[in-house]
Amino acid sequence: MIVNVCPAATTKAPPDSVWKVLEATDRFGEWTDAAVVSVEPPGPAQRGQVVRFAARGLGRIWTFTIDIRDVDPQHRWIDLVARFPFGIDNYEHLTLTETEDGGTLVRFN
């Protein structure tokens, strides 16, 4: 079964500030409710990078990965696949767009 949703949110933070949060793969745990176990290769988000996580739930520790498929810092977007247990793969295209007031529209498509 395929489920397609497109959540979006706005923030008053400028796009460059939001981009710094999104590209800092070693800090993904701060907004994923999981601990980053490793980032290979280390550094900012880049094509081919794999971020490994561990999270506690239902009395056990679950592991999952985020595979960075492509990144365009100039246009502020990242393509990734979050790979969860039980064969659940979540394909995401994260984009940042500046709003009229200088804030940021963040889309997860």
Secondary structure, DSSP 8 states (H G I E B T S, - for coil): -------EEEESS-HHHHHHHHH-GGGTHHHHTSEEEEEES-SS--TT-EEEEEEEETTEEEEEEEEEEEEETTTTEEEEEEEEGGGEEEEEEEEEEE-TTS-EEEEE-
